[in-house]
Amino acid sequence: MSSSNAVTESANFTELLCGTGRPAVGTMEERARAEDPALLKTMLEQMVLVRRFEEKAAEMYTLGKIGGFCHLYIGQEAVAVGALSATNPDDYIFTSYREHGHALVRGMDPGEIMAELCGKRSGVSKGKGGSMHLFDKGRSFMGGHGIVGGQIPLAAGTAFSAKYLKQPRVTLCFFGEAAVNIGSFHETLNLAALWKLPVIFICENNRFGMGTPIERASSLYELSQKACAYNMARTWVDGMDVLSVRETLKEAVDRARKNSAPTLIEARTYRFMGHSMSDPSHGHYRTKVEVEEQRRHDPIKLLSAAMEAIGLVDQAYLDEVDQRVRETVEESVAFTERSEEPDASEVYTDVYVD
């Protein structure tokens, strides 16, 4: 889409954002009926965990327990949950600084994540990484990265390594829409296509690069088309529909694992909070009406409604899940409060990897 035809009205963006995107076969209820019930319950609980954890992180930040930057994932839960449900435990995961949700879905301990946000020694990065730098080598979670797009070439590196060593491992690389306009994005996609690397680039298009709407920053609206320049498979998907995300990723992961071929996926989603905790919840760049309109497409509500419609869960079950998750999050805070801060000598450790 040329700049002259760029989306300028919130309503138009909403229509595109919440449309089917990648054509889905049947309604969400019909697609839910075809999935494993246990998997659906797991995905629902994971999304609720991310939501409640992030809400508590916002509270901890407000209380001064979390310092520095803190970027919340509220509203985007379906992307991480749907995408990671299609991976193997040893597949590599790279993310940007908005990575708490991905870390939780990957199976990292909520207490250790919360401790990291608060700079405690028991945190996943020993309290030295904070909100933007969660790492877990044992889970092949290669971290959140504070530099916009900094993780993109690194993802090509692990994909190259897996191919070189003949390992059936796929790399998933998450980033925001603002990263597609930087040089390393294009350089990496070119090499990934040229060398046929098993890597999937997932652009979480939440419409705003900090406070700048995409129509003011990109001459091309359908960002997945960027892959056309590199002869790479591409698609876009409704990032508020966890089942569509899962189905899209299953195909891309299969392509990468069997054919060592990369894919660019644009997941159109929406963050309900501001860019970070230093940004008001709605900011001065969007209206409350717009945010409330997007909340009608809350990914948690969409999945729970579909599961209720097919008789898989009822309100009592949903309430029980929410209560269980809230208890888990409170336990993560208690763990954090009991944890010690790192010793000053730790500033000299982990500078280089042995």
C-alpha positions in Angstrom: 0.0 0.0 0.0 1.5 3.3 -1.0 1.8 6.2 1.4 -1.1 8.0 -0.3 -3.3 5.1 0.7 -1.9 4.6 4.1 -4.4 3.8 6.9 -5.1 7.0 8.7 -8.3 6.3 10.6 -8.4 4.2 13.8 -11.6 2.5 12.6 -10.0 1.4 9.4 -7.0 0.0 11.3 -9.4 -1.8 13.6 -11.2 -3.4 10.7 -8.0 -4.7 9.3 -6.5 -5.6 12.6 -9.5 -7.6 13.8 -10.3 -9.2 10.5 -9.5 -12.9 9.7 -6.1 -11.9 8.3 -4.8 -15.3 7.3 -8.0 -17.0 6.2 -9.3 -19.1 9.0 -11.3 -22.2 8.3 -14.5 -21.9 10.2 -15.5 -19.9 13.3 -13.3 -19.8 16.4 -15.7 -22.2 18.1 -15.4 -24.7 15.2 -11.6 -24.4 15.2 -11.6 -24.8 19.0 -13.7 -28.0 18.7 -11.0 -29.5 16.4 -8.2 -28.8 18.9 -7.0 -31.0 21.8 -9.1 -29.8 24.9 -6.0 -30.1 27.2 -4.1 -27.8 24.9 -6.9 -25.3 24.8 -7.0 -25.2 28.6 -3.2 -24.8 28.7 -3.2 -21.9 26.3 -6.0 -20.2 28.1 -4.2 -20.5 31.5 -1.0 -19.3 29.9 -2.7 -16.1 28.6 -4.3 -15.5 32.0 -0.9 -16.0 33.7 0.7 -13.4 31.4 -2.1 -11.0 32.0 -2.1 -11.2 35.8 1.7 -11.2 36.0 1.9 -8.1 33.9 -0.8 -6.4 36.0 1.2 -7.2 39.1 4.4 -5.9 37.5 2.7 -2.6 36.8 1.7 -2.5 40.5 5.3 -3.3 41.6 6.7 -0.6 39.3 4.2 2.0 40.7 5.4 1.0 44.2 9.0 1.6 43.2 10.0 -2.1 43.5 10.9 -2.2 39.8 13.4 0.3 38.4 14.4 1.3 34.9 12.2 0.5 32.0 9.2 -1.9 32.1 7.3 -2.8 28.9 4.1 -4.7 29.5 2.6 -7.3 27.2 -1.1 -6.8 28.1 -3.3 -7.4 25.0 -0.7 -9.3 23.0 -0.8 -12.6 24.9 -2.2 -14.6 22.0 1.0 -14.0 19.9 3.4 -15.6 22.4 1.0 -18.3 23.5 -0.1 -19.3 20.0 3.5 -19.2 18.5 5.3 -21.1 21.3 2.6 -23.8 21.3 3.9 -24.8 17.9 7.6 -25.2 19.0 9.7 -27.8 20.6 11.4 -27.2 23.9 14.9 -26.9 22.4 13.9 -24.4 19.6 15.6 -21.0 20.1 13.5 -18.0 21.1 14.6 -14.4 20.7 12.5 -11.4 21.7 12.6 -7.7 22.2 12.4 -5.8 25.5 8.6 -6.6 25.8 9.4 -10.2 26.7 7.8 -11.1 30.1 5.0 -12.9 28.4 7.3 -15.0 26.1 9.4 -16.0 29.1 6.4 -17.1 31.1 5.0 -19.1 28.2 8.4 -20.7 27.7 8.1 -22.1 31.2 10.4 -19.8 33.1 9.6 -19.6 36.8 7.3 -16.6 37.6 9.1 -16.0 40.9 12.5 -15.9 39.2 11.1 -13.5 36.5 9.6 -11.2 39.1 12.8 -11.3 41.1 14.7 -10.3 38.0 12.4 -7.3 37.4 13.1 -6.2 40.9 16.9 -6.7 40.5 17.2 -9.6 43.0 20.0 -12.1 43.0 17.5 -15.0 42.6 16.3 -13.5 39.3 16.8 -15.4 36.0 19.7 -13.1 35.1 20.9 -12.8 38.7 19.2 -9.4 39.0 21.6 -7.8 36.6 19.4 -7.8 33.5 16.1 -6.4 34.7 12.9 -6.2 32.8 14.4 -6.0 29.3 17.0 -8.8 29.6 15.5 -12.1 30.7 17.6 -15.1 29.6 17.4 -18.9 30.2 20.0 -20.9 28.3 18.5 -24.2 29.5 15.2 -23.4 27.8 16.9 -22.0 24.7 15.4 -18.6 25.6 18.0 -16.3 24.2 16.7 -13.2 25.7 15.0 -10.0 25.6 17.0 -7.3 23.8 16.9 -3.6 24.6 18.1 -2.4 21.3 15.3 -2.2 18.7 16.0 -5.0 16.2 19.2 -6.1 17.9 18.0 -9.6 18.3 17.2 -10.1 14.6 20.7 -10.9 13.3 21.4 -13.0 16.4 18.4 -15.2 15.5 19.9 -15.8 12.1 23.1 -16.9 14.0 21.4 -19.7 16.0 19.5 -20.8 12.9 22.8 -21.0 11.0 24.3 -22.9 13.8 21.5 -25.4 13.9 21.7 -26.0 10.1 25.5 -26.3 10.2 25.4 -28.8 13.1 22.5 -30.6 11.4 20.3 -30.1 14.4 16.5 -30.1 13.8 16.1 -26.9 15.8 14.1 -23.9 14.6 14.6 -20.3 15.7 11.7 -17.9 16.5 12.5 -14.2 16.5 9.9 -11.7 17.9 10.1 -8.0 17.3 7.9 -4.9 17.0 6.8 -3.2 13.8 9.2 -0.4 14.3 12.1 -2.8 13.8 11.3 -3.6 10.2 12.6 -0.2 9.1 16.1 -0.7 10.4 19.0 -1.9 8.4 19.8 -5.1 10.2 16.2 -6.4 9.6 16.8 -6.2 5.8 20.3 -7.5 6.0 19.2 -10.5 8.1 16.2 -11.4 5.9 18.4 -11.4 2.8 21.0 -13.7 4.4 18.3 -16.0 5.9 16.7 -16.4 2.5 20.1 -16.7 0.7 21.4 -19.3 3.1 18.0 -21.0 3.6 18.0 -20.8 7.4 15.4 -22.4 9.7 14.2 -19.1 11.2 10.8 -17.5 11.6 10.6 -13.8 12.0 7.5 -12.7 13.9 6.6 -9.0 13.7 4.2 -8.2 16.5 2.5 -5.2 14.9 0.8 -3.5 17.8 0.4 -0.4 15.6 2.5 2.1 17.7 6.2 2.5 17.7 6.3 4.2 21.1 3.7 6.9 20.4 4.0 7.0 16.6 1.2 5.2 14.6 2.4 2.9 11.8 0.8 5.0 9.1 3.2 7.9 10.0 6.3 5.7 10.1 5.9 3.2 7.2 5.1 3.7 3.5 3.9 0.1 3.4 1.0 -1.0 5.6 1.1 -4.8 5.1 4.5 -5.3 6.6 4.7 -9.0 5.7 5.2 -7.8 2.1 8.7 -6.9 3.1 9.6 -10.5 2.6 8.8 -10.3 -1.1 12.1 -8.5 -1.7 14.0 -11.5 -0.4 11.9 -14.3 -2.0 10.8 -15.4 1.4 7.5 -17.0 2.5 5.3 -14.6 4.3 1.8 -14.0 5.7 -0.1 -11.9 8.2 -2.4 -13.2 10.9 -4.9 -11.8 13.4 -2.7 -11.7 16.5 -5.7 -11.5 18.8 -6.8 -15.0 17.7 -4.6 -17.5 19.5 -5.8 -20.4 17.3 -5.0 -18.6 14.1 -1.5 -17.7 15.4 -0.9 -21.3 16.4 -2.0 -22.7 13.0 0.1 -20.1 11.1 3.2 -20.9 13.2 2.7 -24.7 12.8 3.0 -24.3 9.1 6.1 -22.0 9.4 7.8 -24.2 11.9 7.2 -27.3 9.7 8.6 -25.3 6.7 11.7 -24.4 8.7 12.3 -27.8 10.2 11.8 -29.9 7.1 13.0 -27.6 4.4 15.3 -25.2 6.2 13.3 -22.2 4.9 12.6 -18.9 6.6 9.3 -17.1 7.0 8.2 -13.6 7.9 4.9 -13.4 9.8 3.1 -10.2 10.7 0.9 -10.7 13.7 -1.5 -7.8 14.0 -2.2 -7.2 17.6 -2.7 -4.3 20.0 -1.2 -3.3 23.3 -3.8 -2.2 25.8 -1.2 -0.3 27.9 1.2 2.4 26.9 4.6 1.8 25.4 6.2 1.4 28.8 5.4 2.2 32.4 6.8 5.7 31.8 4.0 6.2 29.2 0.4 6.7 30.5 -1.9 3.9 29.8 -3.4 5.5 26.8 -0.8 8.1 26.0 -1.6 11.3 24.2 -1.5 9.6 20.8 -4.7 7.6 21.0 -8.1 7.9 22.5 -9.8 5.9 25.3 -12.5 5.1 22.8 -10.0 3.5 20.5 -8.5 1.4 23.3 -11.9 0.3 24.6 -12.9 -0.7 21.0 -9.8 -2.9 20.8 -10.6 -4.4 24.2 -13.7 -5.9 22.6 -11.2 -8.2 20.8 -9.3 -9.2 24.0 -7.6 -12.5 23.1 -8.4 -14.0 26.5 -12.1 -13.3 26.1 -12.2 -14.6 22.6 -10.7 -17.9 23.5 -12.7 -18.4 26.8 -15.9 -17.5 24.9 -15.2 -20.1 22.2 -14.4 -22.7 24.9 -17.6 -21.9 26.7 -19.6 -22.1 23.5 -18.4 -25.7 22.8 -19.1 -26.7 26.4 -15.4 -27.3 27.3 -15.5 -24.8 30.3 -18.0 -22.8 32.3 -17.7 -19.6 34.4 -16.8 -21.6 37.5 -13.9 -23.1 35.7 -12.7 -19.7 34.4 -13.0 -18.3 37.9 -11.0 -21.2 39.3 -8.2 -20.7 36.7 -8.1 -17.0 37.4 -7.8 -17.6 41.2 -5.1 -20.2 40.8 -3.1 -17.9 38.5 -3.5 -14.9 41.0 -2.1 -17.1 43.7 0.9 -18.0 41.5 1.6 -14.4 40.9 1.3 -13.5 44.6 3.7 -16.3 45.3 6.2 -14.8 42.8 6.0 -11.5 44.7 6.5 -13.2 48.0 9.6 -15.0 46.6 10.9 -11.7 45.3 10.5 -10.0 48.7 12.4 -12.8 50.4 15.2 -12.6 47.8 18.5 -10.7 48.4 20.0 -8.1 46.1 23.2 -9.1 44.3 26.5 -8.4 45.9 28.4 -5.5 44.4 31.2 -7.8 43.3 28.7 -9.3 40.8 29.2 -6.4 38.5 32.4 -8.0 37.3 31.0 -11.5 36.7 29.3 -12.8 33.5 30.9 -10.1 31.4 32.2 -12.8 29.0 31.0 -16.3 28.5 33.5 -19.1 29.1 
